[in-house]
Every structure is written in C-alpha cells, then in structure tokens.
Amino acid sequence: MSSNNTGLTRPTVYQFAFGKAIITNILEGYFHRNDMHPFIATNADASTVEDLAHAHHLPFPAMEHNFVATVIRTPDKLIVVDPGFGAAAPAPSTGWFMKGLQKAGYSKDDVDMVLISHCHPDHIGNVATDGVATFPNAEIVIGRTEFEFWKRGEGISEMRQPTLALFQKTLLPLENQLRLIEPTDEILPGLHPINAFGHSAGHLVFRLSSGGKQMLLLNDTTPHYVASFAHPEWHFSMDDDPQAAAATRQRILDMAAEESLPVIGYHIPFPSLGFVKSRQQGFEFVPASYQFQLT
C-alpha cells in the first residue's frame, strides 16, 4: 500500500424523496465530549445514565454530539432549516454546512428561505457572515416569541451570554428582513410550526406535509438519541427551561409515536432520521434503514 493517508472519512450528506419533496440532511459537524453525565441528564445520577449507555452498547462518559441541518426542496422552494455555526464554528469538527450544501448540488444563492427553530449558536451562526446575510436571496423566518426574547435580552443566564452576543451580532441586524411567526401560523403550504418551548424561550418543531406524507423536524427537542427518548423527563443541561423542555419532549414524542410520524432530530446521530416507538416507560428511537430510498 503506497498511500500515507491515515485520515478517516464519514458520510456528511443524506438525501431522500418524501412525497413531492427532496430532503437533504447535512452533517454540520460534531463534538466529542467526556461528560455524558451531567450533559444529557442533570436530574439523574451518573450510575443510572451509565447503565443506560452500556445497555445500548455506548461508552460512558464519552459521547459524540452531532449537529445535523436539514434542507427541504419542494416543487417551488428551497428551504434551509437551522444552517449551523458558520463563521462562529467553535472547532474544526464543526462548520461543515456550506460544503455539504454544495455537495448536495445547491448553492447559497439557490436558497429561498432560511427557517430558524431557535437562536442558539449552532442554529443561527450561519444566518449571516460578516454582517451580511449568508443566503442573499432567502427570506428568514423565525418564531416571534424566540426573536423577541433575545431582542429584549432580559433574564439571560450566564451560560447564554455568548448566545446573546451572537444573536446581537448575527440576527438582530437583519431584523427588517425577518418574518416573525406564531406556532399557529402556516410557514408555507404543507409546512407548519409547533410550539416546542422549553429548550429555548420560543423553540419550534416543524411539521412537513408533502404528497400525502407527514414528518416532524424535532430540532433540539431530543438532544440524545437514547436518553432523551427513554427518559423524556431527564433535564438536558443546555435546556433554558428544563422543566418546560421535559414536558414538551413528552408531548412531541407522544405525537410522533401515536401518529407513526418519521422524525429528524438536529442532535440525533447522522443521518438523523427514524421513528418514535412507545415503550411501557418512555420511548425508543428506531433509526430508518432503506425505507426512504424505495421509489
């Protein structure tokens, strides 16, 4: 073997047809962490989290935390949902969205809408670059409750001060270009927001309907593909209102399981697509296999 390449490759783009839409999930990046507890469960003891990890053949306390953005191509629009960190990428293992977008066959000029679930850095950092909208032809859509919370800037925790600074640098200067929505509004025909407050003040989930099919974009409702499903009552350390987030998680997972809706989760391991199965206690995430590749 003559090659000296010792690097590892991993998939970063996953596309599938869904009704009349084409969905593309893009691996924006990942963090390797060594704090599964308390990162994913501040109100559970370490031994319980460790037992759950080992029961699912996961190491403890090491973990990988993925960031996965979604692009929706409808017959009329190209929609980018939460396009990642952008220039605010905190590590070389993040900030991959623009390369992934190009690999998927799109350019920033093709994007008609940027849809933002909430204002945490991994979701808004790439909305603007050097004070200019990253996607020059795109309408920017965000929940009114979320935007106005960060615009007021009151009662922001110490942990979220860098988030506030990034919001003020990235999103606030674009205020006149934003469309602010309520959870009861229609974003586009077949695309609706759902109140998922808790992870942030106005965090939204999105329901997509296309060609007689429906799915949910969970966004940050489920930060871990095992723990957040098995124990929706566990508090994620990055939830701004942990109790509200836990109640939201239970409600949204109930909905997904009862309606047998496919789901995409921003922090679910790539390609981040699957189903929610009810258990006697809690839920289980069932990853998709080939069913979305059949035509």
C-alpha positions in Angstrom: 0.0 0.0 0.0 1.5 3.3 -1.1 -0.9 5.7 0.4 0.1 7.6 3.6 -3.4 8.8 4.3 -4.4 8.0 7.9 -7.5 10.2 8.0 -11.0 8.7 8.3 -13.9 9.7 6.2 -17.6 9.7 7.2 -20.8 10.4 5.4 -22.0 14.0 5.6 -24.9 14.3 3.1 -28.0 12.1 3.0 -30.9 12.7 0.6 -34.2 11.0 0.2 -37.6 11.7 -1.5 -40.5 12.4 0.7 -43.8 12.9 -1.1 -43.2 15.7 -3.6 -40.2 17.0 -1.6 -36.5 16.1 -1.6 -35.0 16.1 1.9 -31.3 16.5 2.5 -29.7 16.1 5.9 -26.2 17.6 6.2 -23.8 16.8 9.0 -22.8 20.3 10.1 -20.3 18.7 12.5 -19.8 17.1 15.8 -18.3 17.4 19.3 -16.6 14.6 21.2 -17.4 15.1 24.8 -16.4 13.2 28.0 -19.4 14.3 30.1 -22.4 12.2 29.1 -23.4 12.8 32.7 -24.4 15.5 33.6 -24.6 16.8 30.0 -27.6 14.8 28.9 -29.3 14.4 32.3 -28.7 16.9 35.2 -31.5 15.4 37.3 -30.4 11.7 37.1 -27.5 10.2 38.9 -24.4 9.2 37.0 -24.7 5.5 37.6 -28.2 5.4 36.0 -27.0 7.2 32.9 -24.0 4.9 32.7 -26.3 1.8 33.0 -28.5 3.2 30.2 -25.4 3.9 28.0 -24.0 0.4 28.5 -27.4 -1.2 27.8 -27.2 0.4 24.4 -23.6 -0.6 23.7 -22.4 3.0 24.3 -19.3 4.0 26.2 -19.5 6.2 29.3 -18.8 9.0 29.9 -17.5 9.6 26.3 -20.1 10.6 23.7 -20.4 12.2 20.3 -22.8 15.1 19.9 -23.9 15.6 16.3 -25.2 18.8 14.6 -27.4 18.0 11.6 -29.1 20.6 9.4 -31.9 19.9 7.0 -32.6 21.2 3.5 -36.1 20.8 2.1 -36.7 21.1 -1.7 -40.4 21.5 -2.5 -41.6 21.9 -6.1 -41.4 25.7 -5.5 -38.9 26.5 -2.8 -35.5 25.5 -1.4 -35.7 25.8 2.4 -32.7 25.6 4.7 -33.5 24.7 8.3 -31.0 25.8 11.0 -27.9 26.1 8.8 -25.3 25.6 11.6 -22.5 27.6 13.1 -21.0 29.2 10.0 -18.1 31.6 10.8 -18.9 31.1 14.5 -17.8 27.4 14.4 -16.0 26.7 17.6 -13.9 23.8 16.4 -12.6 22.3 13.1 -15.1 19.4 13.6 -18.0 21.9 13.0 -19.0 24.4 10.4 -19.4 22.0 7.5 -22.8 23.0 6.3 -21.8 25.1 3.3 -19.6 22.3 1.9 -22.4 19.9 2.5 -24.8 22.2 0.7 -22.5 22.3 -2.3 -22.1 18.5 -2.2 -25.9 18.2 -2.3 -26.0 20.2 -5.5 -27.1 23.6 -4.2 -25.5 27.0 -3.7 -26.2 29.7 -1.2 -27.9 31.7 -4.0 -30.4 28.9 -4.6 -31.9 29.1 -1.1 -35.4 30.8 -0.9 -36.0 30.5 2.8 -33.9 30.1 6.0 -36.1 28.7 8.7 -34.8 29.0 12.3 -36.1 26.8 15.1 -34.4 28.9 17.9 -31.5 31.2 18.5 -28.7 29.0 19.9 -25.3 29.4 18.2 -25.4 26.1 16.3 -28.6 27.2 14.6 -28.1 30.9 13.9 -24.3 31.3 13.5 -24.5 30.8 9.7 -27.5 33.0 9.1 -25.1 36.0 8.5 -21.4 36.2 7.5 -19.5 39.4 8.4 -22.8 41.2 9.0 -24.3 40.2 5.6 -27.0 37.6 5.1 -25.3 34.3 4.1 -28.1 33.3 1.8 -28.7 36.5 -0.2 -32.0 35.6 -1.8 -33.6 34.0 1.2 -36.5 35.1 3.4 -35.5 34.5 7.0 -38.3 33.0 9.2 -38.2 32.7 12.9 -40.7 32.5 15.8 -41.8 35.8 17.2 -41.5 34.6 20.9 -38.0 33.4 20.3 -36.8 36.5 18.5 -38.4 39.0 20.9 -37.0 37.1 23.9 -33.4 37.5 22.7 -34.0 41.1 21.4 -35.2 42.1 25.0 -32.1 40.4 26.4 -33.6 40.2 29.9 -33.1 37.4 32.3 -30.4 35.7 30.2 -28.4 33.2 32.2 -24.6 33.4 32.4 -24.4 30.3 30.3 -26.3 32.0 27.5 -24.4 35.4 27.5 -22.3 34.3 24.5 -25.5 33.3 22.7 -27.0 36.7 23.3 -23.8 38.3 21.9 -24.0 36.1 18.8 -27.7 37.0 18.3 -26.9 40.7 18.6 -24.1 40.3 16.0 -25.8 37.9 13.6 -29.6 38.1 13.7 -30.6 41.4 15.2 -29.0 43.5 12.4 -31.2 41.5 10.0 -34.4 42.4 11.9 -36.0 44.2 9.0 -35.5 41.1 6.7 -37.2 38.7 9.1 -40.7 37.2 9.0 -41.8 36.5 12.6 -44.3 33.7 13.0 -46.6 32.2 15.7 -46.9 28.5 16.4 -50.4 28.7 14.8 -49.2 30.2 11.6 -48.6 28.5 8.2 -45.0 28.9 7.1 -45.7 27.6 3.6 -48.4 25.3 2.3 -47.5 22.0 3.9 -45.1 23.4 6.4 -46.3 24.4 9.9 -44.6 25.3 13.2 -45.4 23.6 16.5 -45.0 25.1 20.0 -42.0 23.3 21.5 -41.0 25.9 24.0 -38.6 25.0 26.8 -35.2 24.2 25.2 -35.3 27.9 24.5 -38.0 30.6 25.1 -39.7 30.1 21.7 -38.2 26.8 20.4 -40.2 25.4 17.5 -40.7 22.0 15.9 -41.8 21.8 12.3 -44.4 19.5 10.6 -43.9 18.9 6.9 -46.7 17.5 4.8 -46.0 16.6 1.2 -47.7 14.2 -1.3 -49.9 12.7 1.4 -46.9 12.1 3.8 -46.0 13.9 7.0 -42.9 14.1 9.2 -41.7 16.1 12.2 -38.4 18.1 12.4 -37.7 17.7 16.1 -34.9 20.2 16.1 -33.5 20.3 19.7 -36.4 18.5 21.4 -34.3 15.4 21.7 -30.6 16.1 22.4 -29.7 12.4 22.8 -31.0 9.5 20.7 -31.2 7.1 23.7 -31.5 9.1 26.8 -34.0 11.8 25.6 -36.3 9.1 24.3 -36.0 6.5 27.1 -36.3 9.3 29.7 -38.0 12.4 28.4 -38.2 13.6 32.0 -34.4 13.9 32.2 -33.2 17.5 32.0 -30.7 18.4 29.3 -28.0 20.7 30.6 -28.4 23.1 27.6 -32.2 23.5 28.1 -33.0 27.1 29.0 -36.2 25.9 30.9 -35.5 22.3 31.8 -39.0 21.5 33.2 -40.8 23.1 30.3 -38.5 21.3 27.9 -39.2 17.9 29.5 -42.9 18.5 29.2 -42.5 19.5 25.6 -40.4 16.4 24.9 -43.1 14.1 26.3 -45.8 15.8 24.3 -43.9 15.8 21.0 -42.7 12.2 21.3 -46.3 11.2 22.2 -47.5 12.9 19.0 -44.8 11.3 16.8 -45.4 7.8 18.2 -49.1 8.0 18.1 -49.2 9.2 14.5 -46.3 7.0 13.4 -44.5 10.0 12.0 -41.0 9.8 10.8 -38.7 12.3 12.6 -35.5 14.2 12.0 -33.5 15.4 15.0 -30.8 18.0 14.9 -28.7 16.2 17.5 -29.6 12.6 16.6 -26.6 10.8 15.1 -26.3 11.3 11.3 -28.3 10.7 9.1 -30.7 11.6 12.0 -33.8 10.0 10.5 -36.1 7.5 12.1 -39.3 6.8 14.1 -40.5 7.0 17.7 -41.8 3.9 19.4 -43.7 4.0 22.6 -42.4 1.8 25.5 -44.1 0.9 28.8 -41.9 3.6 30.2 -40.6 6.3 27.8 -39.9 5.9 24.1 -37.3 4.4 21.7 -35.8 5.9 18.7 -35.9 3.5 15.8 -33.4 4.6 13.0 -34.6 4.5 9.4 -32.9 2.0 7.2 -33.8 1.7 3.4 -37.5 2.5 3.5 -36.9 6.1 2.4 -34.8 5.0 -0.6 -37.5 2.9 -2.1 -39.4 4.5 -5.0 
